[in-house]
Amino acid sequence: MNTSFVNAVTKSVDVNGTAFVYRQVGKTDGIPVVFLHHLTAVLEDWDPRVVDGLAAKHRVILFDNRGVGRSGGSTPKTVEAMAQDAVAFIRALDLSKVDLLGFSLGGFVAQVIAQQHPGLVRKIILAGTGPAGGEGKANVGPVLQDAFAKAAASNKHPKQFLFFTQTANGQAAAEDFLQRLKERTKDLDPPASNDTIQAQIAAIQAWGQGDATALGTVQHPVLVANGDHDVMVPSVKSFELARRLPNAQLSIFPDAGHGGIFQYHAAFVVQALTFLAQ
């Protein structure tokens, strides 16, 4: 392994006439793990410990989907269109088989890819996410507004309210996570634009009105992970996701929120590597 999260070179690939930016970390061969990111996120929002942890054994690919960060085009307003773009990006890299790690909104995208392009996918990790439809996800706008208001009032980062519990352990983990996000200091992605964020919120709201029945057709091995107190995608949705998927295993981290895989990054990496090796 000659790259890590902090020094991986940002590259670009043409995807049907649009430039998508991406980084590769870890091995240069084997089935890659393609990371699919959350609402508002760009390349810099991945936890270096999770990226490098998986990259110790795998080729890891991080990318900005359409309209996100430095990738061109306009962000779609549906999860299905985001999934189409992600598949087009994967094919533009001449990849015939991938593993997927979908976090939050990225988990929605991963579910659609698995359903619509089953032959492209080997295994799936779904973190801080849930199936289409149901209570909770359609309320993402008010949840975000509340977190941003609390962050402004307390001089904190919104992720301290959105990704972590408000306990001493949760907030200590939040501080550690935010410090890790500063480890890469050069060649940084710009923040997501307001247009991108609004499009992503529209996609999440539409997903919240969707139907998860087709999840029963997904035969891929799936690892579902979350914290036990997720305020963004209610933790009960992870239980529902694991119940609906025929070949799923579930991992719930204690005293943890939406960012449970970041708070418990060491344990999660071990679980993920074990799952991918099975």
C-alpha positions in Angstrom: 0.0 0.0 0.0 1.6 3.3 -1.1 -1.2 5.7 -0.5 -3.4 6.8 2.4 -6.3 9.1 2.8 -4.0 12.1 3.5 -1.8 11.7 0.4 -4.1 10.1 -2.2 -4.0 12.0 -5.5 -7.3 13.5 -6.8 -8.0 12.2 -10.3 -10.7 12.9 -12.8 -12.6 10.6 -15.2 -15.0 11.4 -18.0 -18.5 10.1 -17.3 -20.7 10.6 -20.3 -19.2 14.0 -21.0 -19.0 15.1 -17.3 -15.8 15.1 -15.2 -16.1 13.1 -12.0 -13.3 13.5 -9.4 -12.1 10.5 -7.3 -9.3 9.2 -5.2 -7.9 5.6 -4.9 -6.4 4.4 -1.7 -4.7 1.1 -0.8 -4.2 -1.8 -3.1 -4.2 -1.4 -6.8 -5.8 -4.7 -7.7 -8.7 -6.9 -6.6 -12.4 -6.0 -6.3 -12.5 -2.4 -5.1 -14.7 -1.0 -2.3 -16.5 2.0 -3.7 -17.6 4.5 -1.0 -20.9 6.3 -1.4 -21.3 9.5 0.7 -23.8 11.3 2.9 -25.9 14.5 2.5 -23.6 17.6 2.2 -20.4 15.5 2.1 -17.4 15.8 -0.2 -14.2 13.7 -0.3 -12.8 15.4 2.8 -15.7 14.1 5.0 -14.7 10.5 5.0 -13.0 9.4 8.2 -9.3 8.7 7.4 -9.3 5.7 9.9 -12.2 4.0 8.1 -10.7 4.7 4.6 -7.2 3.6 5.5 -8.5 0.7 7.6 -10.3 -0.9 4.7 -7.5 0.1 2.3 -5.1 -2.0 4.3 -6.6 -5.0 2.6 -8.6 -3.6 -0.3 -8.6 -1.1 -3.2 -10.7 1.8 -1.9 -12.3 4.3 -4.3 -13.8 7.6 -3.1 -15.6 9.9 -5.5 -17.8 12.9 -5.8 -21.0 12.1 -7.5 -22.6 14.4 -10.1 -22.6 18.1 -8.9 -20.8 17.3 -5.7 -17.5 18.9 -4.7 -15.3 19.2 -7.9 -17.4 16.9 -10.0 -19.2 18.6 -12.9 -22.9 18.7 -13.7 -26.0 19.3 -11.5 -26.9 17.1 -8.5 -30.0 15.0 -9.3 -33.1 15.2 -7.1 -33.7 11.5 -6.9 -31.8 8.6 -5.4 -32.4 6.6 -8.5 -30.6 9.2 -10.7 -27.7 9.3 -8.2 -27.4 5.6 -8.5 -27.4 5.8 -12.3 -24.6 8.3 -12.1 -22.6 6.1 -9.6 -22.9 3.1 -11.9 -21.8 5.2 -14.9 -18.8 6.3 -12.9 -17.9 2.7 -11.9 -18.2 1.7 -15.6 -16.1 4.6 -16.7 -13.3 3.1 -14.5 -13.7 -0.2 -16.4 -14.8 -2.0 -13.3 -16.9 -5.1 -13.8 -17.4 -6.0 -10.1 -17.4 -3.8 -6.9 -18.1 -3.9 -3.2 -20.2 -0.9 -2.0 -19.9 1.0 1.3 -22.9 3.3 1.5 -23.2 5.7 4.4 -26.6 7.5 5.0 -27.7 8.9 1.6 -25.0 6.8 0.1 -26.7 3.8 1.6 -29.9 4.6 -0.3 -27.9 4.8 -3.5 -26.2 1.5 -2.8 -29.6 -0.2 -2.3 -30.8 1.0 -5.7 -27.5 -0.1 -7.4 -27.9 -3.6 -5.9 -31.5 -3.8 -7.1 -31.0 -2.5 -10.6 -27.4 -3.7 -11.3 -27.1 -6.9 -9.2 -24.3 -8.3 -11.4 -22.1 -5.3 -10.7 -22.0 -5.8 -7.0 -20.4 -8.5 -4.8 -21.0 -7.3 -1.2 -22.6 -4.3 0.4 -22.0 -2.4 3.7 -24.9 -0.1 4.7 -24.2 2.3 7.5 -26.4 4.9 9.1 -29.1 4.3 6.6 -32.5 2.7 6.0 -34.9 1.3 3.5 -37.2 3.5 1.3 -40.4 4.8 2.9 -41.3 5.1 6.5 -41.2 7.7 9.2 -38.2 9.8 9.9 -36.2 10.3 6.7 -38.7 12.8 5.2 -38.0 15.1 8.2 -34.3 15.6 7.3 -34.8 19.3 6.6 -36.0 20.3 10.1 -33.4 18.0 11.7 -30.7 19.8 9.8 -32.0 23.2 10.6 -32.2 22.3 14.3 -28.6 21.0 14.4 -27.3 24.1 12.5 -29.1 26.4 15.0 -27.7 24.5 18.0 -24.2 24.5 16.5 -24.3 28.3 15.9 -25.6 28.9 19.4 -22.9 26.8 21.0 -20.0 27.4 18.7 -19.9 23.8 17.7 -19.9 21.8 14.5 -23.3 20.6 13.3 -22.0 17.0 13.1 -21.5 17.1 16.9 -25.3 17.1 17.0 -26.2 15.1 13.9 -23.6 12.3 14.0 -22.9 11.7 17.7 -24.9 11.4 21.0 -24.8 14.2 23.5 -23.2 12.1 26.2 -19.7 12.7 27.3 -18.5 9.7 25.4 -20.4 10.8 22.3 -19.0 14.3 22.3 -15.5 13.2 23.0 -15.8 10.9 19.9 -17.1 13.8 17.9 -14.1 16.0 18.8 -11.8 13.2 17.8 -13.6 12.6 14.5 -13.5 16.3 13.6 -9.8 16.4 14.3 -9.2 13.5 12.0 -11.0 15.3 9.2 -8.3 17.9 9.4 -5.4 15.5 8.8 -5.4 16.0 5.0 -4.2 19.6 4.4 -3.6 19.8 0.7 -5.6 19.4 -2.5 -8.9 19.7 -0.7 -12.4 19.5 -2.0 -14.6 22.6 -1.8 -17.7 22.3 0.4 -21.0 21.1 -1.2 -22.9 24.0 -2.8 -26.3 25.0 -1.5 -27.9 23.9 -4.8 -26.3 20.4 -4.3 -27.6 20.2 -0.7 -31.1 21.2 -1.7 -31.2 18.6 -4.4 -29.9 16.0 -2.0 -32.6 16.9 0.5 -35.3 16.6 -2.2 -33.9 13.2 -3.1 -34.0 12.1 0.6 -37.5 13.3 1.0 -38.7 11.4 -2.1 -36.9 8.3 -0.8 -38.9 8.7 2.4 -42.1 8.3 0.4 -40.8 5.3 -1.5 -41.4 1.5 -1.3 -38.9 -0.9 0.1 -40.7 -4.1 -1.0 -38.1 -4.9 -3.7 -35.3 -5.2 -1.0 -36.5 -8.8 -0.6 -35.0 -9.5 -4.0 -31.4 -8.4 -3.0 -29.4 -11.6 -2.6 -26.0 -10.0 -1.9 -24.4 -10.4 1.5 -25.0 -7.2 3.4 -23.5 -5.8 6.6 -25.8 -3.2 8.2 -24.3 -0.9 10.8 -25.5 2.0 12.9 -25.4 3.6 16.3 -28.2 2.9 18.8 -29.3 6.5 18.8 -29.4 7.9 15.2 -31.3 11.1 15.0 -30.9 11.4 11.2 -32.0 8.0 10.1 -33.7 6.4 13.1 -31.8 3.4 14.3 -35.0 1.2 14.1 -34.6 1.7 10.3 -31.3 -0.3 10.4 -33.2 -3.2 12.1 -35.9 -3.0 9.4 -33.2 -2.9 6.7 -31.6 -6.0 8.1 -34.9 -7.8 8.4 -35.9 -7.0 4.8 -32.6 -8.1 3.2 -32.4 -11.9 2.9 -28.7 -12.2 3.5 -27.9 -9.4 6.1 -26.1 -9.2 9.4 -26.6 -6.3 11.8 -24.1 -4.4 14.0 -25.4 -1.7 16.4 -22.9 0.4 18.4 -23.8 1.5 21.9 -24.0 5.2 22.9 -23.5 6.2 19.3 -25.4 8.1 16.7 -25.5 8.4 12.9 -21.7 8.4 12.8 -21.4 5.2 14.8 -18.9 3.7 12.3 -16.7 6.7 12.9 -17.0 6.7 16.7 -16.2 3.0 16.7 -13.9 3.1 13.7 -11.5 0.5 15.0 -14.2 -2.1 15.7 -16.1 -1.2 12.5 -13.0 -1.7 10.4 -12.5 -5.2 11.9 -16.1 -6.1 11.2 -16.0 -4.7 7.7 -12.8 -6.5 6.8 -14.1 -9.8 8.3 -17.3 -9.4 6.3 -15.6 -8.6 3.0 -13.2 -11.6 3.5 -16.0 -14.2 4.1 
